[in-house]
Amino acid sequence: MSLKIRIFFIFVIILIPQLSMASAPGSTYVYGVTIHLMNGEKLNGYIETDWGGFNACNENKGDKATWESFLEGQRLEGTDDHSVRFINKLIPIKINKRFSPYAAKSSVKKIKVKDIRSIEGVCKDWDGYTTMMGIQIISDYMTKYMSNHSLVAEYIYDEAALLEAGKMKEDCGLCSCITTYLSYNSDYTRERLKKLRKKIDKMSDIALDKENIIKFTECSD
């Protein structure tokens, strides 16, 4: 794949904060659902999957998949421990002038397929949302902190763009990764994020929370 094509695919990735990925790299879809469990409990939220075509907000869409076929496929593919990724709540955040959804760590759960009786599609905000890297997850601490504080600065370190501009030697592998740094700390302006990038990269999740910084990296094949 040429560098220009690789850059194009990188930029279509919607940048949202992450401590861990909600799914393996590749196209994933988010659908509003109610999950009916075998024990009679109901879970309302979202499922993230690489299956397309559910979208409850567009009933007229042709060739729609069914949740029955999804569950059947999951049962055929998996073992007793096979699970689906369920997200209780998605919250929008504005990064790089675009709103995208993120999830607090505690709102993401693995639901065993054997424990699911049925899945019902529900038209919700973000139903049918598509991402190349999966919904991003941030710490519960930063989820709460962000709700009461404004973003101070953001800095995006784009390896491929730097290479293209001749500002980076070709020693970064495929040079297809973008790292986003978000500061909710007035001590970390954009210039300081840029200057301390390598130091921030070495910070633990606990240290990042203490400094009120979110860091995530997304890579394209």
Long-range contacts (C-beta under 8 A, 24 or more apart in sequence): 1-221, 3-160, 3-163, 3-164, 3-175, 4-164, 6-160, 6-174, 6-175, 6-176, 6-220, 7-160, 7-161, 7-164, 9-132, 9-220, 10-158, 10-160, 10-176, 10-178, 10-218, 10-220, 12-132, 13-131, 13-132, 13-133, 13-178, 13-218, 13-220, 14-98, 14-100, 14-131, 15-95, 15-96, 15-98, 15-100, 15-156, 15-178, 15-180, 15-218, 16-93, 16-95, 16-100, 16-101, 16-102, 16-135, 16-136, 16-216, 17-93, 17-95, 17-102, 17-136, 17-138, 17-142, 17-180, 17-182, 17-214, 17-216, 18-102, 18-133, 18-136, 18-137, 18-138, 18-216, 18-217, 18-218, 19-105, 19-137, 19-138, 19-139, 19-205, 19-214, 19-216, 20-105, 20-137, 21-133, 21-134, 21-136, 21-137, 22-48, 22-85, 22-87, 22-103, 22-108, 22-134, 22-135, 22-136, 22-137, 23-48, 23-49, 23-50, 23-85, 23-134, 23-135, 24-134, 25-132, 25-133, 25-134, 25-219, 25-221, 26-50, 26-132, 27-52, 27-130, 27-131, 27-132, 28-130, 28-131, 28-132, 28-133, 28-134, 28-135, 29-54, 29-128, 29-129, 29-130, 30-87, 30-90, 30-101, 30-126, 30-127, 30-128, 30-129, 30-130, 30-131, 30-135, 31-55, 31-56, 31-121, 31-127, 31-128, 32-56, 32-57, 32-121, 32-122, 32-123, 32-124, 32-125, 32-126, 32-127, 33-67, 33-86, 33-119, 33-120, 33-121, 33-122, 34-119, 34-120, 34-122, 35-86, 35-111, 35-116, 35-118, 35-119, 35-120, 36-116, 36-117, 36-118, 36-119, 36-120, 37-111, 37-115, 37-116, 37-117, 38-114, 38-115, 38-116, 38-117, 39-115, 43-86, 43-88, 43-111, 44-88, 44-122, 45-86, 45-87, 45-88, 45-89, 45-107, 46-86, 46-87, 46-88, 46-90, 46-124, 46-126, 46-127, 47-84, 47-85, 47-86, 47-87, 47-119, 48-85, 48-87, 48-134, 48-135, 49-84, 49-85, 54-121, 54-128, 55-121, 55-127, 55-128, 56-121, 56-122, 56-123, 56-124, 56-127, 57-123, 57-124, 57-127, 57-128, 58-128, 67-118, 67-119, 67-120, 67-121, 68-118, 70-119, 71-113, 71-116, 71-118, 71-119, 74-113, 75-113, 75-114, 78-113, 80-112, 80-114, 81-112, 82-112, 82-113, 82-114, 83-110, 83-111, 83-112, 83-113, 84-110, 84-111, 84-113, 84-116, 85-109, 85-110, 86-110, 86-111, 87-135, 90-125, 90-126, 90-135, 91-143, 93-146, 94-151, 95-151, 95-154, 95-180, 95-182, 96-154, 96-156, 96-180, 101-126, 101-129, 101-135, 102-135, 102-136, 102-137, 102-138, 103-135, 103-136, 103-137, 103-138, 104-137, 104-138, 104-139, 104-140, 104-143, 105-137, 105-138, 105-139, 105-140, 105-143, 106-140, 108-137, 132-218, 132-220, 133-218, 136-216, 138-214, 139-205, 139-209, 141-209, 142-184, 142-209, 142-212, 142-214, 145-184, 145-212, 146-184, 149-184, 149-212, 150-184, 151-182, 151-183, 151-184, 152-183, 152-184, 152-185, 152-186, 152-188, 152-189, 153-182, 153-183, 153-188, 153-189, 153-190, 153-192, 153-193, 154-180, 154-181, 154-182, 154-183, 154-190, 154-193, 155-180, 155-181, 155-183, 155-190, 155-193, 155-194, 155-197, 156-180, 156-181, 157-181, 157-194, 157-197, 174-219, 176-219, 176-220, 176-221, 177-217, 177-218, 177-219, 177-220, 178-217, 178-218, 178-219, 179-215, 179-216, 179-217, 179-218, 180-214, 180-215, 180-216, 180-217, 180-218, 181-213, 181-214, 181-215, 182-213, 182-214, 182-215, 183-212, 183-213, 184-212, 184-213, 184-214, 185-211, 185-212, 185-213, 188-212, 188-213
